[in-house]
Amino acid sequence: MDIKNLKDNQQFLATVNSWLYEQWGHHDKDHDKQDWLADKKEELNNDQLLPIRLVAIEEGKPVGTASIVKHDMKTHTELEPWMADVYVIEEKREQGIGSKLVKEIIEVAKQHNFGTLYLFTPDKKTFYENLKWSPFFNEEYRGENVDIMVYKL
């Protein structure tokens, strides 16, 4: 398995966008899947550092993704950057791909001299703790209880 920058592998963009929209699009009532795709195309084709989007590729096919974004919670714009969009296709879960994506995000963040990364999760706190992320605080966000976690680089 290889982990590549999606910016350099845009043939996988529509697939990655579909995964993300199907997983989290219900939180964005104002935009559809095509809006998301247009936004991601624009993000990948500008000269801004963030977002950085990675794609895991196995046998020439995308199997997972993860990103670094400036903000991932509208309620905490004082915190940045965030690891976001960690996703592995269902048939490839529990095979270490998610862990590899998270570790690669950390390496990329170190290369860019970010001091800290944040994330939020409603249900994967233990997964991230096992990867050395620390609980930061807990709150209600978008109708569910979430853990905000931090990784000091």
N, CA and C atoms as an extended XYZ file, in Angstrom:
459
Properties=species:S:1:pos:R:3:atomname:S:1:resname:S:1:resid:I:1 pbc="F F F"
N         0.830       -1.180        0.000 N   MET     1
C         0.000        0.000        0.000 CA  MET     1
C         0.875        1.245        0.000 C   MET     1
N         0.480        2.227       -0.803 N   ASP     2
C         1.163        3.511       -0.853 CA  ASP     2
C         0.220        4.589       -0.354 C   ASP     2
N         0.789        5.603        0.278 N   ILE     3
C         0.015        6.776        0.669 CA  ILE     3
C         0.578        7.954       -0.101 C   ILE     3
N        -0.280        8.593       -0.872 N   LYS     4
C         0.136        9.671       -1.770 CA  LYS     4
C        -0.686       10.930       -1.491 C   LYS     4
N        -0.147       12.052       -1.957 N   ASN     5
C        -0.890       13.299       -1.886 CA  ASN     5
C        -1.975       13.272       -2.965 C   ASN     5
N        -3.197       13.543       -2.582 N   LEU     6
C        -4.300       13.533       -3.536 CA  LEU     6
C        -4.117       14.604       -4.609 C   LEU     6
N        -3.404       15.665       -4.268 N   LYS     7
C        -3.140       16.732       -5.244 CA  LYS     7
C        -2.430       16.169       -6.476 C   LYS     7
N        -1.563       15.178       -6.261 N   ASP     8
C        -0.805       14.560       -7.344 CA  ASP     8
C        -1.484       13.314       -7.908 C   ASP     8
N        -2.638       12.973       -7.377 N   ASN     9
C        -3.357       11.756       -7.781 CA  ASN     9
C        -4.849       12.056       -7.908 C   ASN     9
N        -5.159       13.098       -8.658 N   GLN    10
C        -6.540       13.577       -8.718 CA  GLN    10
C        -7.487       12.640       -9.461 C   GLN    10
N        -6.959       11.596      -10.081 N   GLN    11
C        -7.839       10.610      -10.694 CA  GLN    11
C        -8.689        9.906       -9.635 C   GLN    11
N        -8.291       10.015       -8.362 N   PHE    12
C        -9.045        9.402       -7.267 CA  PHE    12
C        -9.962       10.390       -6.552 C   PHE    12
N        -9.968       11.639       -6.982 N   LEU    13
C       -10.703       12.683       -6.264 CA  LEU    13
C       -12.200       12.402       -6.199 C   LEU    13
N       -12.827       12.030       -7.288 N   ALA    14
C       -14.274       11.792       -7.274 CA  ALA    14
C       -14.635       10.657       -6.316 C   ALA    14
N       -13.822        9.622       -6.285 N   THR    15
C       -14.069        8.497       -5.378 CA  THR    15
C       -13.930        8.943       -3.927 C   THR    15
N       -12.838        9.635       -3.615 N   VAL    16
C       -12.620       10.119       -2.254 CA  VAL    16
C       -13.754       11.059       -1.847 C   VAL    16
N       -14.145       11.954       -2.728 N   ASN    17
C       -15.236       12.879       -2.430 CA  ASN    17
C       -16.528       12.124       -2.122 C   ASN    17
N       -16.808       11.075       -2.896 N   SER    18
C       -18.014       10.286       -2.644 CA  SER    18
C       -17.992        9.650       -1.262 C   SER    18
N       -16.841        9.092       -0.893 N   TRP    19
C       -16.733        8.501        0.450 CA  TRP    19
C       -17.051        9.535        1.517 C   TRP    19
N       -16.400       10.702        1.397 N   LEU    20
C       -16.540       11.722        2.433 CA  LEU    20
C       -17.962       12.262        2.493 C   LEU    20
N       -18.559       12.483        1.333 N   TYR    21
C       -19.918       13.004        1.314 CA  TYR    21
C       -20.895       11.975        1.899 C   TYR    21
N       -20.732       10.705        1.525 N   GLU    22
C       -21.625        9.674        2.054 CA  GLU    22
C       -21.473        9.520        3.562 C   GLU    22
N       -20.252        9.714        4.071 N   GLN    23
C       -20.002        9.562        5.503 CA  GLN    23
C       -20.460       10.778        6.304 C   GLN    23
N       -20.192       11.992        5.800 N   TRP    24
C       -20.417       13.197        6.595 CA  TRP    24
C       -21.279       14.268        5.918 C   TRP    24
N       -21.725       14.032        4.714 N   GLY    25
C       -22.497       15.037        3.994 CA  GLY    25
C       -23.806       15.420        4.669 C   GLY    25
N       -24.361       14.522        5.463 N   HIS    26
C       -25.620       14.834        6.147 CA  HIS    26
C       -25.478       16.010        7.111 C   HIS    26
N       -24.257       16.359        7.476 N   HIS    27
C       -24.026       17.521        8.349 CA  HIS    27
C       -24.046       18.835        7.564 C   HIS    27
N       -24.043       18.767        6.255 N   ASP    28
C       -23.965       19.957        5.400 CA  ASP    28
C       -25.216       20.031        4.523 C   ASP    28
N       -26.265       20.559        5.083 N   LYS    29
C       -27.563       20.601        4.392 CA  LYS    29
C       -27.580       21.583        3.215 C   LYS    29
N       -26.627       22.513        3.158 N   ASP    30
C       -26.620       23.548        2.124 CA  ASP    30
C       -25.869       23.157        0.855 C   ASP    30
N       -25.171       21.994        0.873 N   HIS    31
C       -24.346       21.620       -0.276 CA  HIS    31
C       -24.551       20.150       -0.618 C   HIS    31
N       -24.508       19.847       -1.918 N   ASP    32
C       -24.631       18.457       -2.345 CA  ASP    32
C       -23.250       17.899       -2.711 C   ASP    32
N       -23.234       16.658       -3.154 N   LYS    33
C       -21.969       15.979       -3.457 CA  LYS    33
C       -21.181       16.716       -4.542 C   LYS    33
N       -21.872       17.262       -5.536 N   GLN    34
C       -21.179       17.995       -6.604 CA  GLN    34
C       -20.550       19.285       -6.085 C   GLN    34
N       -21.226       19.945       -5.131 N   ASP    35
C       -20.636       21.141       -4.494 CA  ASP    35
C       -19.346       20.758       -3.773 C   ASP    35
N       -19.399       19.641       -3.056 N   TRP    36
C       -18.206       19.178       -2.335 CA  TRP    36
C       -17.071       18.891       -3.307 C   TRP    36
N       -17.397       18.234       -4.413 N   LEU    37
C       -16.379       17.896       -5.401 CA  LEU    37
C       -15.769       19.165       -5.987 C   LEU    37
N       -16.583       20.132       -6.324 N   ALA    38
C       -16.070       21.400       -6.867 CA  ALA    38
C       -15.158       22.092       -5.855 C   ALA    38
N       -15.556       22.086       -4.589 N   ASP    39
C       -14.724       22.707       -3.545 CA  ASP    39
C       -13.384       21.989       -3.416 C   ASP    39
N       -13.409       20.674       -3.441 N   LYS    40
C       -12.164       19.916       -3.293 CA  LYS    40
C       -11.245       20.105       -4.497 C   LYS    40
N       -11.830       20.165       -5.687 N   LYS    41
C       -11.020       20.436       -6.882 CA  LYS    41
C       -10.337       21.793       -6.760 C   LYS    41
N       -11.089       22.778       -6.324 N   GLU    42
C       -10.531       24.129       -6.160 CA  GLU    42
C        -9.423       24.128       -5.107 C   GLU    42
N        -9.649       23.460       -3.982 N   GLU    43
C        -8.641       23.387       -2.915 CA  GLU    43
C        -7.344       22.739       -3.393 C   GLU    43
N        -7.485       21.673       -4.174 N   LEU    44
C        -6.301       20.944       -4.625 CA  LEU    44
C        -5.529       21.676       -5.711 C   LEU    44
N        -6.167       22.620       -6.358 N   ASN    45
C        -5.534       23.286       -7.485 CA  ASN    45
C        -5.232       24.754       -7.219 C   ASN    45
N        -5.004       25.089       -5.958 N   ASN    46
C        -4.544       26.438       -5.637 CA  ASN    46
C        -3.179       26.332       -4.970 C   ASN    46
N        -2.610       27.461       -4.618 N   ASP    47
C        -1.265       27.438       -4.043 CA  ASP    47
C        -1.263       27.529       -2.520 C   ASP    47
N        -2.402       27.286       -1.893 N   GLN    48
C        -2.486       27.305       -0.435 CA  GLN    48
C        -1.899       26.013        0.142 C   GLN    48
N        -1.296       26.114        1.303 N   LEU    49
C        -0.738       24.923        1.958 CA  LEU    49
C        -1.842       23.950        2.374 C   LEU    49
N        -2.879       24.478        3.001 N   LEU    50
C        -3.964       23.632        3.488 CA  LEU    50
C        -5.199       23.807        2.628 C   LEU    50
N        -5.944       22.764        2.436 N   PRO    51
C        -5.798       21.454        3.049 CA  PRO    51
C        -4.760       20.587        2.338 C   PRO    51
N        -4.252       19.627        3.082 N   ILE    52
C        -3.406       18.574        2.533 CA  ILE    52
C        -4.238       17.300        2.613 C   ILE    52
N        -4.477       16.688        1.488 N   ARG    53
C        -5.313       15.492        1.447 CA  ARG    53
C        -4.482       14.308        0.946 C   ARG    53
N        -4.504       13.231        1.714 N   LEU    54
C        -3.767       12.020        1.357 CA  LEU    54
C        -4.742       10.933        0.928 C   LEU    54
N        -4.253       10.044        0.088 N   VAL    55
C        -5.045        8.900       -0.337 CA  VAL    55
C        -4.183        7.646       -0.222 C   VAL    55
N        -4.761        6.603        0.377 N   ALA    56
C        -4.100        5.302        0.459 CA  ALA    56
C        -4.488        4.510       -0.787 C   ALA    56
N        -3.480        3.955       -1.450 N   ILE    57
C        -3.698        3.240       -2.710 CA  ILE    57
C        -3.153        1.824       -2.572 C   ILE    57
N        -3.994        0.872       -2.914 N   GLU    58
C        -3.604       -0.540       -2.851 CA  GLU    58
C        -3.976       -1.182       -4.186 C   GLU    58
N        -2.996       -1.779       -4.836 N   GLU    59
C        -3.205       -2.421       -6.142 CA  GLU    59
C        -3.887       -1.476       -7.132 C   GLU    59
N        -3.437       -0.206       -7.106 N   GLY    60
C        -3.938        0.781       -8.051 CA  GLY    60
C        -5.299        1.370       -7.738 C   GLY    60
N        -5.872        1.004       -6.587 N   LYS    61
C        -7.206        1.496       -6.222 CA  LYS    61
C        -7.147        2.234       -4.889 C   LYS    61
N        -7.925        3.317       -4.758 N   PRO    62
C        -7.958        4.026       -3.481 CA  PRO    62
C        -8.703        3.201       -2.436 C   PRO    62
N        -8.150        3.161       -1.224 N   VAL    63
C        -8.785        2.397       -0.146 CA  VAL    63
C        -9.006        3.224        1.115 C   VAL    63
N        -8.451        4.441        1.154 N   GLY    64
C        -8.632        5.274        2.333 CA  GLY    64
C        -8.108        6.672        2.105 C   GLY    64
N        -8.416        7.547        3.043 N   THR    65
C        -7.995        8.935        2.932 CA  THR    65
C        -7.890        9.570        4.316 C   THR    65
N        -7.154       10.657        4.388 N   ALA    66
C        -7.065       11.485        5.594 CA  ALA    66
C        -6.546       12.851        5.149 C   ALA    66
N        -6.845       13.869        5.947 N   SER    67
C        -6.491       15.232        5.561 CA  SER    67
C        -5.973       16.037        6.748 C   SER    67
N        -5.281       17.112        6.414 N   ILE    68
C        -4.987       18.176        7.368 CA  ILE    68
C        -5.714       19.405        6.836 C   ILE    68
N        -6.568       19.984        7.666 N   VAL    69
C        -7.331       21.166        7.289 CA  VAL    69
C        -7.090       22.268        8.319 C   VAL    69
N        -7.345       23.492        7.922 N   LYS    70
C        -7.138       24.608        8.849 CA  LYS    70
C        -8.105       24.512       10.025 C   LYS    70
N        -9.392       24.319        9.733 N   HIS    71
C       -10.420       24.218       10.776 CA  HIS    71
C       -11.355       23.073       10.441 C   HIS    71
N       -11.735       22.307       11.453 N   ASP    72
C       -12.693       21.230       11.237 CA  ASP    72
C       -13.946       21.398       12.085 C   ASP    72
N       -13.902       22.318       13.046 N   MET    73
C       -15.070       22.596       13.879 CA  MET    73
C       -15.365       24.088       13.807 C   MET    73
N       -16.585       24.412       13.427 N   LYS    74
C       -16.964       25.824       13.352 CA  LYS    74
C       -16.932       26.496       14.714 C   LYS    74
N       -17.009       25.714       15.777 N   THR    75
C       -17.035       26.264       17.135 CA  THR    75
C       -15.640       26.488       17.716 C   THR    75
N       -14.595       26.049       17.020 N   HIS    76
C       -13.241       26.183       17.572 CA  HIS    76
C       -12.256       26.671       16.520 C   HIS    76
N       -12.538       27.833       15.952 N   THR    77
C       -11.648       28.394       14.936 CA  THR    77
C       -10.340       28.897       15.531 C   THR    77
N       -10.257       28.938       16.851 N   GLU    78
C        -8.995       29.323       17.497 CA  GLU    78
C        -7.972       28.189       17.474 C   GLU    78
N        -8.418       26.969       17.172 N   LEU    79
C        -7.530       25.810       17.127 CA  LEU    79
C        -7.215       25.466       15.676 C   LEU    79
N        -5.943       25.261       15.372 N   GLU    80
C        -5.560       24.854       14.018 CA  GLU    80
C        -4.141       24.320       14.018 C   GLU    80
N        -3.834       23.469       13.050 N   PRO    81
C        -4.671       22.782       12.075 CA  PRO    81
C        -5.281       21.514       12.667 C   PRO    81
N        -6.146       20.907       11.895 N   TRP    82
C        -6.884       19.716       12.308 CA  TRP    82
C        -6.593       18.558       11.358 C   TRP    82
N        -6.510       17.378       11.911 N   MET    83
C        -6.573       16.183       11.084 CA  MET    83
C        -8.067       15.892       10.901 C   MET    83
N        -8.462       15.584        9.682 N   ALA    84
C        -9.883       15.380        9.397 CA  ALA    84
C       -10.043       14.315        8.314 C   ALA    84
N       -11.274       13.921        8.106 N   ASP    85
C       -11.637       13.059        6.977 CA  ASP    85
C       -10.894       11.725        6.959 C   ASP    85
N       -10.612       11.172        8.123 N   VAL    86
C        -9.968        9.861        8.155 CA  VAL    86
C       -11.037        8.824        7.800 C   VAL    86
N       -10.791        8.126        6.703 N   TYR    87
C       -11.790        7.192        6.196 CA  TYR    87
C       -11.089        6.031        5.495 C   TYR    87
N       -11.559        4.818        5.768 N   VAL    88
C       -11.085        3.608        5.088 CA  VAL    88
C       -12.321        2.859        4.594 C   VAL    88
N       -12.256        2.369        3.349 N   ILE    89
C       -13.412        1.644        2.818 CA  ILE    89
C       -13.702        0.424        3.690 C   ILE    89
N       -14.979        0.086        3.770 N   GLU    90
C       -15.429       -0.919        4.719 CA  GLU    90
C       -14.687       -2.249        4.603 C   GLU    90
N       -14.469       -2.729        3.386 N   GLU    91
C       -13.836       -4.048        3.232 CA  GLU    91
C       -12.352       -4.060        3.584 C   GLU    91
N       -11.770       -2.886        3.824 N   LYS    92
C       -10.346       -2.807        4.176 CA  LYS    92
C       -10.119       -2.366        5.622 C   LYS    92
N       -11.189       -2.226        6.389 N   ARG    93
C       -11.044       -1.808        7.782 CA  ARG    93
C       -10.453       -2.934        8.624 C   ARG    93
N        -9.878       -2.551        9.751 N   GLU    94
C        -9.245       -3.493       10.685 CA  GLU    94
C        -8.008       -4.147       10.085 C   GLU    94
N        -7.368       -3.481        9.115 N   GLN    95
C        -6.151       -4.004        8.497 CA  GLN    95
C        -4.966       -3.045        8.677 C   GLN    95
N        -5.132       -2.020        9.495 N   GLY    96
C        -4.038       -1.100        9.778 CA  GLY    96
C        -3.940        0.096        8.838 C   GLY    96
N        -4.828        0.201        7.877 N   ILE    97
C        -4.749        1.300        6.917 CA  ILE    97
C        -5.030        2.635        7.597 C   ILE    97
N        -6.038        2.679        8.449 N   GLY    98
C        -6.355        3.910        9.173 CA  GLY    98
C        -5.183        4.383       10.019 C   GLY    98
N        -4.550        3.451       10.715 N   SER    99
C        -3.386        3.801       11.534 CA  SER    99
C        -2.253        4.341       10.674 C   SER    99
N        -2.024        3.713        9.538 N   LYS   100
C        -0.966        4.187        8.634 CA  LYS   100
C        -1.277        5.579        8.104 C   LYS   100
N        -2.523        5.840        7.775 N   LEU   101
C        -2.913        7.172        7.318 CA  LEU   101
C        -2.681        8.218        8.408 C   LEU   101
N        -3.081        7.913        9.631 N   VAL   102
C        -2.894        8.854       10.742 CA  VAL   102
C        -1.404        9.113       10.968 C   VAL   102
N        -0.601        8.073       10.953 N   LYS   103
C         0.847        8.242       11.136 CA  LYS   103
C         1.457        9.072       10.013 C   LYS   103
N         0.989        8.886        8.798 N   GLU   104
C         1.503        9.681        7.673 CA  GLU   104
C         1.078       11.143        7.797 C   GLU   104
N        -0.148       11.378        8.246 N   ILE   105
C        -0.591       12.760        8.494 CA  ILE   105
C         0.328       13.423        9.511 C   ILE   105
N         0.685       12.712       10.559 N   ILE   106
C         1.587       13.258       11.587 CA  ILE   106
C         2.938       13.586       10.973 C   ILE   106
N         3.460       12.710       10.131 N   GLU   107
C         4.755       12.971        9.482 CA  GLU   107
C         4.681       14.196        8.572 C   GLU   107
N         3.611       14.312        7.818 N   VAL   108
C         3.440       15.478        6.948 CA  VAL   108
C         3.340       16.751        7.788 C   VAL   108
N         2.619       16.686        8.884 N   ALA   109
C         2.494       17.851        9.772 CA  ALA   109
C         3.860       18.250       10.331 C   ALA   109
N         4.665       17.273       10.688 N   LYS   110
C         6.025       17.565       11.182 CA  LYS   110
C         6.861       18.230       10.097 C   LYS   110
N         6.749       17.744        8.866 N   GLN   111
C         7.508       18.332        7.753 CA  GLN   111
C         7.151       19.800        7.536 C   GLN   111
N         5.924       20.160        7.866 N   HIS   112
C         5.474       21.545        7.705 CA  HIS   112
C         5.616       22.354        8.995 C   HIS   112
N         6.265       21.765        9.990 N   ASN   113
C         6.537       22.441       11.258 CA  ASN   113
C         5.287       22.896       12.001 C   ASN   113
N         4.208       22.142       11.871 N   PHE   114
C         3.044       22.413       12.705 CA  PHE   114
C         3.384       21.954       14.117 C   PHE   114
N         3.024       22.714       15.109 N   GLY   115
C         3.348       22.341       16.483 CA  GLY   115
C         2.355       21.379       17.092 C   GLY   115
N         1.121       21.451       16.638 N   THR   116
C         0.030       20.695       17.236 CA  THR   116
C        -0.979       20.337       16.159 C   THR   116
N        -1.601       19.199       16.305 N   LEU   117
C        -2.747       18.816       15.470 CA  LEU   117
C        -3.933       18.537       16.388 C   LEU   117
N        -5.118       18.842       15.898 N   TYR   118
C        -6.348       18.562       16.627 CA  TYR   118
C        -7.221       17.644       15.782 C   TYR   118
N        -8.137       16.969       16.436 N   LEU   119
C        -9.165       16.197       15.751 CA  LEU   119
C       -10.370       16.135       16.659 C   LEU   119
N       -11.520       15.804       16.064 N   PHE   120
C       -12.666       15.469       16.901 CA  PHE   120
C       -13.262       14.176       16.399 C   PHE   120
N       -13.811       13.422       17.333 N   THR   121
C       -14.392       12.129       16.999 CA  THR   121
C       -15.560       11.825       17.937 C   THR   121
N       -16.657       11.339       17.390 N   PRO   122
C       -17.747       10.924       18.259 CA  PRO   122
C       -17.571        9.504       18.797 C   PRO   122
N       -16.719        8.691       18.148 N   ASP   123
C       -16.724        7.268       18.492 CA  ASP   123
C       -15.385        6.539       18.368 C   ASP   123
N       -14.302        7.238       18.089 N   LYS   124
C       -13.015        6.554       17.873 CA  LYS   124
C       -11.931        7.023       18.849 C   LYS   124
N       -12.324        7.470       20.025 N   LYS   125
C       -11.363        7.987       21.004 CA  LYS   125
C       -10.265        6.959       21.314 C   LYS   125
N       -10.633        5.728       21.556 N   THR   126
C        -9.645        4.700       21.907 CA  THR   126
C        -8.679        4.450       20.754 C   THR   126
N        -9.185        4.427       19.527 N   PHE   127
C        -8.328        4.256       18.347 CA  PHE   127
C        -7.239        5.325       18.341 C   PHE   127
N        -7.628        6.580       18.538 N   TYR   128
C        -6.650        7.669       18.505 CA  TYR   128
C        -5.743        7.667       19.735 C   TYR   128
N        -6.273        7.317       20.892 N   GLU   129
C        -5.416        7.210       22.077 CA  GLU   129
C        -4.321        6.169       21.849 C   GLU   129
N        -4.660        5.076       21.181 N   ASN   130
C        -3.667        4.036       20.875 CA  ASN   130
C        -2.584        4.550       19.926 C   ASN   130
N        -2.871        5.638       19.219 N   LEU   131
C        -1.895        6.256       18.315 CA  LEU   131
C        -1.244        7.489       18.957 C   LEU   131
N        -1.366        7.591       20.286 N   LYS   132
C        -0.696        8.623       21.092 CA  LYS   132
C        -1.348       10.000       21.036 C   LYS   132
N        -2.615       10.092       20.602 N   TRP   133
C        -3.364       11.335       20.701 CA  TRP   133
C        -3.871       11.453       22.128 C   TRP   133
N        -3.966       12.674       22.627 N   SER   134
C        -4.418       12.918       24.000 CA  SER   134
C        -5.787       13.587       24.006 C   SER   134
N        -6.651       13.177       24.938 N   PRO   135
C        -7.928       13.877       25.076 CA  PRO   135
C        -7.678       15.337       25.448 C   PRO   135
N        -8.426       16.230       24.833 N   PHE   136
C        -8.295       17.666       25.084 CA  PHE   136
C        -9.526       18.139       25.847 C   PHE   136
N       -10.704       17.921       25.308 N   PHE   137
C       -11.951       18.130       26.019 CA  PHE   137
C       -13.080       17.465       25.253 C   PHE   137
N       -14.258       17.477       25.860 N   ASN   138
C       -15.427       16.800       25.325 CA  ASN   138
C       -16.560       17.819       25.277 C   ASN   138
N       -17.360       17.768       24.210 N   GLU   139
C       -18.494       18.687       24.121 CA  GLU   139
C       -19.545       18.153       23.168 C   GLU   139
N       -20.670       18.811       23.157 N   GLU   140
C       -21.752       18.526       22.221 CA  GLU   140
C       -21.465       19.308       20.938 C   GLU   140
N       -21.489       18.615       19.784 N   TYR   141
C       -21.245       19.275       18.506 CA  TYR   141
C       -22.116       18.615       17.446 C   TYR   141
N       -22.875       19.385       16.736 N   ARG   142
C       -23.769       18.908       15.683 CA  ARG   142
C       -24.673       17.782       16.173 C   ARG   142
N       -25.151       17.940       17.385 N   GLY   143
C       -26.114       16.989       17.924 CA  GLY   143
C       -25.544       15.704       18.477 C   GLY   143
N       -24.210       15.626       18.630 N   GLU   144
C       -23.635       14.423       19.230 CA  GLU   144
C       -22.474       14.790       20.146 C   GLU   144
N       -22.215       13.902       21.070 N   ASN   145
C       -21.111       14.087       22.002 CA  ASN   145
C       -19.810       13.726       21.287 C   ASN   145
N       -18.829       14.641       21.281 N   VAL   146
C       -17.563       14.388       20.595 CA  VAL   146
C       -16.388       14.632       21.525 C   VAL   146
N       -15.327       13.903       21.274 N   ASP   147
C       -14.062       14.122       21.959 CA  ASP   147
C       -13.162       14.925       21.045 C   ASP   147
N       -12.630       16.032       21.564 N   ILE   148
C       -11.610       16.793       20.853 CA  ILE   148
C       -10.282       16.271       21.393 C   ILE   148
N        -9.394       15.941       20.481 N   MET   149
C        -8.119       15.351       20.870 CA  MET   149
C        -6.990       16.166       20.278 C   MET   149
N        -5.798       16.020       20.868 N   VAL   150
C        -4.654       16.814       20.461 CA  VAL   150
C        -3.438       15.909       20.324 C   VAL   150
N        -2.588       16.266       19.376 N   TYR   151
C        -1.314       15.582       19.185 CA  TYR   151
C        -0.234       16.647       19.134 C   TYR   151
N         0.648       16.629       20.128 N   LYS   152
C         1.770       17.577       20.181 CA  LYS   152
C         2.911       17.031       19.339 C   LYS   152
N         3.284       17.804       18.335 N   LEU   153
C         4.332       17.373       17.437 CA  LEU   153
C         5.687       17.756       17.978 C   LEU   153
